[in-house]
């Protein structure tokens, strides 16, 4: 029986060429799998037919937008996940979604190998292969661009030689990855980190410097889950989509950063994630109202580790799963409304309310009749600072 390889298929030049390239290099049949995580572009059926026309023995397409939002983006919102305090894991979240479908297809079609189109310099090769090995340790992985030196000029030559039904002339100056949670842009003139991004780089967001009316929005959460916008019920996918549109129209979510890649190099990345930034900003503020101080302090440490694990491709790791449980528990009281003004590239919280609130007006107010007994503070400070006071006396005598 001829061996089969399941290929993560995007419909573009590189992965289309990979179908025939893998067949020639390995002698295996190729099953193409395309996963829709809200990246837009061509119709899935068009992509499926192209894969077959390029030589795939079978082609599957999966509409995973809701799955991606509910099972991958939502945990990131609950974790306030911002890599290096800025990047909301746009690409890192989509990879385990795709991996899950690749592994399922490999089992269904009796494949013993999974292929992807990543290079040897990026994070995604790790995310794909570490994820696959975690879900199906017996599967092998190959990456034609990395393993067989399949450069773009070779891909174009192969495409023309075989007469593959895909355009090879149009070449974007950027490398772009996008999904419903955001958009990542790199390479081209952006590789000179002194060069400022130009407006042509952006697609999900409007220029924040353009004068326009502010937009006020109220986001409702239940146990950390966005469930309504301006009082109208939404799914997680709808929340992200609606805020992509509204926050994006205000230029919110543009990020230009030099980030630390897992493979050890620094890389300049330009992101736009309007919905993600708006939701995480609102969620963080509601946590400030509803999460007890010591839990909140410790959660911030957990958030950073969780985010690093996801960025590094460890979505299916034991530590990541264990931290998921902590984050879910920490979100149990994160319910209520957050009002934000979207304007000029910023999502600014202007109001918050919750039946689970730990904010006590009578304790917080400075007006007459407050319930905070200030007479207790003097003794508290004396005891709280006692160990440092004793150490200071010793150090002054030295």
N, C-alpha and C positions, 0 to 999 in steps of 0.2 A: 504494500500500500504506500502511495506517495505521501511523504510528510507534508504537514501543513503549517503555515506561519500565519498568525493573526497580526495584522498591521493596523496601528492607530492611524486612521486616514482622515486628512483634512479636506481633500479635494484640490489642493494646490499642486504646483509643479513638482516639488520635491517628493511628496508622498505618492503622487501618481507615478513618477518614475521609479520609486521604490518597489512598486508591484512587479514590474518586469526585471528590475535589477536584482531583487531577492531571488526570483525564479532562476535567473542565470547563474547567480553566485552559489546558490544552495541546492537547486533542483527541486525546491519545494513549491507546492501550490500556495497561493496567497488568498487569505480571507480578509477583506477590508472592513474595518469597523469605524464608522463616523459617529461621534457623540455630540449632540447639540446642547451646549451649556449657555446658550444665549449669545453666541458670538456674531449672530447676524450673517449677512452675506447670502450665498446661494441656497436655494431650496434643497432640503435633504434628499429628495428623490432624484434631483439633478446630480447631486454628488454620488449617490448610489449607482446611477447608470454610468457615470464617468468611470468609477472604479471597475465596473464590469468591462467597459470598453477598453480599459487599460490593461486588462488581462487577469483581473481577480476572478477566482472560480466562484466565489460568493461574496456578497456585500451586504452589510447590515447597517442600518441607521437607527439611532436612538434619540428620542426627544427627552433629554434629561434635565430640562430647565428647572422644573419644580423640584426634582430630586436634588439638584445642585443647590438650590436656594434653601431648602428645608434641612438637608443633611450635612451641608458643608459651609454655606455662607452663614446660616443661623448660629452654629457653634462659634464662628469667628466673631459675630456681633456680641454674643454673650461673653466672650473672652476679651472684648475690646482689643482685638488682635491687630496690632500695628507694629510691623517689623522695623526695628531701629526707630521706634516711636512715630513712624510716619506711613509706612506702606501696608495697606490692608490686604495683603496676601492674594491679590487678584489671580495670578497664574498658579500659585502654590495650592490654592483651594480646588481648582478645576482638575488638576492632575489625578488625585485619588478618585474623583468621580469617573474619569475616563478609564483609569486602571481597573476599577470594579467591572466595567462593561467589557474590557478586553479579556479579563480573566474568565468571565462568564462565557464569552464567545469561544475562547480557547477550549473550555470544557465541552461546550456544545458541539464544536466541529472537530474535536479530537486532535487539536494542535498541540505540539510540544514546545513551540517557540512563539514569543511575542516580539514584534518589531515596532520601533518608533523612529521618528525623524529628527531626533535631537542631535546636536553637536557634542563634542567632548569638552566644551568649555563652560557649559551652562549648568544651571541647577536642575533643569527638567529631566535630564538623563537619570539623575539620582532619584528624583521623585517617581518616575515611571518604574525604574528597575527595583528600587527598594520596596515600593508598593506592591509590585507583582510578586516579588519573593516572599513578602509577608502574607499575601493571600494564597499563593500557590507556589510553595518552595521548589516544586519539581519543574516548573516552567523555566526555559532558557530565554534569554533576551539578546536581541541583536539591534544595532543602530547603524544602518547603512552609511549615513553621512559620516559617522565617527569610525566605524569598523572597516568600511570598504573605501574610504576616502572619496565619497561621492560628492564632489564639489559642484557648485552651481553650473559652471561651464560644462562639466561632464554630464550633468543632468539634462541640460538643454540639448547637447549633442545626441544623447541617448534618445530623448524625446523626438527629435527630428528624424533620427535614423529609423526609429520604429513607427513613426507616423502617429504618435499618440494624440488623442483628441483634447489637447490642452494648449492654451496660448503660452508662448515662451518669450514673447517680446517685451511685455510690460514688466518693468522691474521697479518696485517701490524702493526709494532710498532708505527706508526704515525696515526694521524687523518688528512686526506687530503681533501681539497676542491679545485677544479680547474675549470677554464673556459678559454675562449680565451684571457681574459684580464690579467690572471695571475694564480698563484698557492699559496695556503696557507697550511702550514704544522705545526702541533702542537702535543703535548703530547709525550709519551715515555720519552726517556732520555733528551729531550729538556725541560722538566718541571723543571729540575735543571738548573737554569739560569747561572750557572758557566760553564756548559758544552758547548763546542763549537760545532757548526753544523759539521757534516761530509759530504763528497761528496755524499754519498748515499741519503741524504735528497733532493738533487736537481735533477730536471728532465728537466726543461725548459731552464736551463743555463749551460754553460760549465765553467770549472774552470778558473777564470780570471787570475790566476797566470801562466797558461800554455803559453809559448811563441807562438805567431802567428802574422801574418800580420794584420795591422790595416785595418779597413773598413771605407771608406768615403761614406756618404749618403747625399743626398739633399732631404728635405721634403718640399713640396709645400702646403700652406694653402690658403683657400678662406673663409673669414669671420670666421676664427677659425676652419674650417673643413679641415682635411688632404685630399687632392685631388690627389696628385701625389707623387711618389717616384722616384728620379732620372729621372724626366721628364715623367714618364709613369703613366697614369691615374690609380687611385685605388679607390675602395670603402673604407669606414671606416673599414669594416671587413678585407679587403685585406691589408690595411695599418698596422693594428694591427698584422695580421698574418705574413706579411713579416718582420716587425721589431722584432717580437718575434724570428724569425729565425736568422736574422742578428745580432741583439743586444744580443740575447741569446748565439750565438756562441762566443761572446766576453765577456761573463760572466757579462753582464749588468743587473741590476734590482734585485740583491740579497739584501734582507732586513732582518736583525735579530734584533728584537725589543721586549721590554716589553711594552705592550700597555694597555691603560685604557679602559676596557670593560664597556659597558653601565650598566651592572648589579652590578657594584661597585668593581669588583676585577681586579687585574692586571694579565695579561696573557702573557706568552712568545710565540711569533709567529715568524715563519720564512716564508718569502714570496719571490717569484721570479716573477717579472713582467717586462720582458725586453722591450716588445713593449710599454707598458704603460709608463714606465719611459722615454724611448726615445722620445715618442710623447709629453709628458708633458714638458720635458726639452726644446724641440724645440719650443713648443707653448709659453712657458714662455718668451723665448728670443725674439720671434717675437712680443709679446706684448710690450716688452721693447722698441722696435723700433717704434711701431705704435699707442700705447695708450697714451693719454695725461696724464700728471703727476698726477693731482688731481683725475682723474678717476681711474688711476692705483693704487693709494694709497688706495682709498676707496674700489676698487675691491678686494684687498688683505684681507680686513676685511670680505667682503661678501663671499669670497672663503672659509675662515675658518668656517664661520657659515654654509654655504651650505654643506661643507664636514662633519661637525658634525651631521647635520640633516640626511644626507644619511647614515652615519655610525650607527646612532641611530634608523634607521628603519622608518624615517619620509619622505620617498620619495614622498608620495602622499599628504603631508600636505599642508595647505594653504601657510605657509611661504616659504616652498621649492619651490612651484609653482611661487610665487611672485619673489623670488630670481632668478629663471630661466629666467624671463623676463629681469632682470637687466644684467645677464651674457650674454644673447643673444645680447642685445644692445651694451654692452661693447666690443663684438667681431666683430662688423660690419666692422671695418677697419683692422682686424688682417689677412691680406692677404700678401703673399710673399713667399720667399724661405729662408730656414735655412739649412746651411751646417754643418754637424757634423762628427767628427771622433769617431768611435766606436772602443774602444781598452782597454784592461786591466781592464775591469769592469766599465768603465766610458764612458758616452756619452758627448763629449766635443764640444761645439759650436765653429766653426772656421770662420763662415761667415753668413751674413744676408743681404737680399735686399728686398725692397718693394716699389711699386709705391705709397703706402699709408704711407710711412715713414715720421716720424716727425724729423728725424735726418737731420740737415742742416749743410753740410760740411763747408760752409762759415762762419757760426756762431761758429762752434766747433773748427776750426783750429786755431793754434797759429802762423801760418805763416803770413807774411806781406800781407795786403790786406783783412784781415778778416772783416766781416760786423758787428761784435759785438762792440757796442760803450761802451768801458770800462769806459769812463768818467762818465757814469750814475751810476756806481756801488757805488761810495762813498756816494752819497745822499741816494741811496736805502738802504745801510747798516745802515746808521744813523737812518732812519725812521723805518726799520725793527726791529732794536734792541732797539728802544726808550722806550718801556714799561718796558723791563727788566732793562734798565739803570736807569729809575726813581725809580723802586722798589729797586735796589741795593743801591742807595743813601739813601733811607729811612732806609733800613736794617742796613747800616753802622752807622747811627746816633743813632740807638737803644742801 
